[in-house]
Amino acid sequence: MKKLIALFAVSSVASTAAVAGIALSGTASVSYDDNGSAAASSTSYDADLLITGTTGSTTVSAGYDMEG
């Protein structure tokens, strides 16, 4: 039983060393104009998202941009 507990403790330590770092960053804005009562209202938006993952010396980045 003691050997099984020791093996589990070693495997837990080894698996946590491989955890990657993940960073999320971005901006967003929304604009709404009701145009008074004479015209239809309008909405515009812009959103940018950057996801960066790092493990050891390897870095991967993915960006997403949405406008409307």
Salt bridges, closest charged atoms under 4 A:
none
